[in-house]
Amino acid sequence: MVEKKFLKAIKDFNLVESKDRILVAFSGGIDSTVLTALLLKFQKYLKIEKIALAHLNHSLRGAESDLDEEFCKSFAEEKGLKIYTKKEDVKKYAKEHSMSIEEAARTVRYSFLQEIALREEFNKIATGHHLSDLIETMILWFIQGNKKGIKGFKPYEKNVIRPLFYLTKEEIRQYAEKKDIKYTVDRTNFKTDILRNKIRHDIIPLLRQINPSIEKSMLIESLFLQIDEDFIEKEVEKFSQKFLKDRITLTDIADVPEAVLYRMLTIWIYKKTGIYPSYRKIWEILKILKKSGEKSISLSRDYQLIKSYSQIIIKKKEKSKKYSYKIKTGDEVYIKEAGVIIKSYISKSINMGKLKDERKIVCFDIGEENPEFVIRNRKAGDRFLPFGQKSEKKLKDIMIELKIPKYMRDTIPILEFRNKILWVVGYKRSGHYPVTEQTKKMICFEIKEV
Ligand SMILES: Nc1ncnc2c1ncn2[C@@H]1O[C@H](COP(=O)(O)OP(=O)(O)OP(=O)(O)O)[C@@H](O)[C@H]1O
């Protein structure tokens, strides 16, 4: 029965093909030992070219970890298999990368396995994951509200295959006993995984009372959920070019279905911040995308996501610093905070046409000899006199009218003269010192982007 199910999983998911070179992720525990025994037994039948083992010593249980490694080596020798081993300080790795021990062990292990597979030309890596693991994982992730959850893991993922996918732990145990297969006691429970143990010993037996074939039902459920997931993943691929940039334009993603959108956002946020946003965070983000105006969400201690009027961006959280520069006619001043150069000069020829682009160039009728101007960022209480109007308005309201995103408002340079704001650089000039037909000499300011 066990052998039949093993071969059936291989056939159903096309896990093994002739001439495959398979590297078994070998812990020495019952699962990977039974997996190796089955692969060896059917090596000829399945036309597998080569089987070898790879064991990572996580150094998590002191001398016991070394004993496990010894067991793996002697098992390999007995079977005439090559074994690749490596010792890593997983605790140290976890600390350095702020990961849980379990996550660090997995990361270090998979990178070791992939490295050996690449170097030694193994086209597949086989792990001992089985049906009981699948059910536990589905329940665990479901309880934790994990996005990846409910569907569990797949029988294969890229070059990783899981030939025990149809077998329960009990079936594997009985097989090991019947065939007198020796293994090390599975102490992989460095996982301090109380919840997983609770699921294994309390919840699953309870579910089995309600549905005696709980494994079968959940396996089918998982397979169908995988089909849906594969479909959505393909859709995600189609839209992926829209998420390559640093900024996402809202009109660009207006036609992206939400199921695709949240997956893309998750990947995009991870690439920018190194953090996978939680389900709840993603839900909040989807909500603000539907709202008008500017909104922001804190992603972590260091990053925030901002939905401005037309874009989504991720910004490092930092308090904007005050800055102030002096500028006289004839000067070119580099405003490093805003990444622009502002040039000031005197002009006698009045080209009204050119003056229309107040975002780039502005001129004022100031008679004074050699006046000094200030370029600074905004401060509380700033007021601005719109061109053609009689009364001043709050600068903040002007910025809102101009649809300047909140995150940019503290960096935008303001040109000031005698306590009056002349220009919101790059956006709008004020009504002070207007140039008229009678103007003889103008002081102009021009923006040069760097
Ligand atoms: N020390 C190890 N060296 C090599 N392979 C290992 C080691 N420990 C576990 N494996 C492989 O990983 C499989 C799953 O083991 P386990 O359930 O302990 O892993 P996990 O922490 O849940 O991580 P994941 O499920 O992502 O592999 C094992 O059947 C075995 O194939």
The ligand as a Gaussian input file, in Angstrom:
#p B3LYP/6-31G(d) Opt

LIG

0 1
 N       18.930000      18.661000       8.943000
 C       18.394000      18.433000       7.767000
 N       19.175000      18.270000       6.670000
 C       18.647000      18.029000       5.462000
 N       17.333000      17.977000       5.241000
 C       16.495000      18.132000       6.272000
 C       16.969000      18.377000       7.588000
 N       15.913000      18.498000       8.417000
 C       14.822000      18.338000       7.651000
 N       15.140000      18.112000       6.369000
 C       14.234000      17.883000       5.232000
 O       13.077000      18.702000       5.363000
 C       11.918000      17.899000       5.451000
 C       10.921000      18.550000       6.394000
 O       11.437000      18.589000       7.671000
 P       10.748000      19.447000       8.782000
 O        9.300000      19.134000       8.785000
 O       11.521000      19.291000      10.019000
 O       11.043000      20.857000       8.109000
 P       10.361000      22.271000       8.375000
 O       11.136000      23.007000       9.400000
 O        8.913000      22.080000       8.552000
 O       10.712000      23.034000       7.027000
 P       10.114000      22.774000       5.644000
 O        8.817000      22.075000       5.901000
 O        9.958000      24.086000       4.959000
 O       11.163000      21.920000       4.949000
 C       12.426000      16.569000       5.946000
 O       11.561000      15.526000       5.577000
 C       13.754000      16.461000       5.237000
 O       13.587000      16.028000       3.917000

